[in-house]
Amino acid sequence: MYLIIVGLGGIGKNLVRIATEDKNDVVVIDEDEKRCREIAEKYDVLTFVGDATEKSTLEEANAQRANALIATTSDDAANLMMALTAKELGTKNTIAIVNQEEHVEMFKKAYVSMLENPDMTVARHLYLSAKRPRIKDFIMIGRGKAEIFEVVVAENSRAAGKELSQLNIKKGIVVAIERNTDIILPTGDAIIEVGDLVTVFAKTKEVDDISSIFTREKIF
């Protein structure tokens, strides 16, 4: 994949690392010459020092043949302008950081894929990780209304040794069970074992109750 990353803040630098490790062709644009030089010394990328809101800069970066452009700056207006200009040049997919909630609708109307307020996303993730330590990982979807989460089955839980159908989980869906190195697509007669990593989809308000089935003591 030919990928253009704009902005070399924390998100941009990590994107470069991930994209290069996955063997993509990566072009980086940033207005800071020092940042560009440092990233080029560390990774196999092509860098451009310039303003990515300008059409000429994106043309020089060959946006017309790029599979995707990801705008990661702290300036929502600039991110939107970059995305729209890249679209005009023929970039197949455009993604942008949206830092202010009030700007979300603008990006939606422009059909630009987006990640809303990454600072708030990280803060929420940290808070929920502290609040629910037994949940190993989770992804919030539907603007926080639902989650896909992973929970490890505890030895003294209600779920241990039971068939999935016996747990009577009506307000969520168990979508996978990871056991050792195997992935099990569960049916009602699947036996839940201690140490299983269970992946569940549920509305956020139901997460605590459902996760307790796998983590709390059995009720006799």
ZIFENGI-V715365 format. One line per field, one symbol per residue. phi: phi as a letter, one per 40 degrees, with the letter a starting at -180 (. if undefined). burial: 1 if it has 16 or more other C-alpha atoms within 10 Angstrom, else 0. Layout:
phi->???
burial->???
//
This chain:
phi->.cbbbbhbcdcccccddcccccgccbbbbaccccccccccccbcbcbbciccccdccccccgccbccabbcbccbcccdccdccccdcchccabbacbcbdccdccccccfbcabcfccccccccccccccbccccaabcbgfgcaabbbaccccbcccdgccdcccfccbabcbabbbfbcbbccbcccccbdgdbbbbbacdccccccccccbcccbb
burial->0111111100011011101100000111110000110010000110111111101011001111010111111001111111111110111011111110000100100001110100000000100000000110010100000111111111101111001100100001010111000000010001111111111111110010011111100000
//
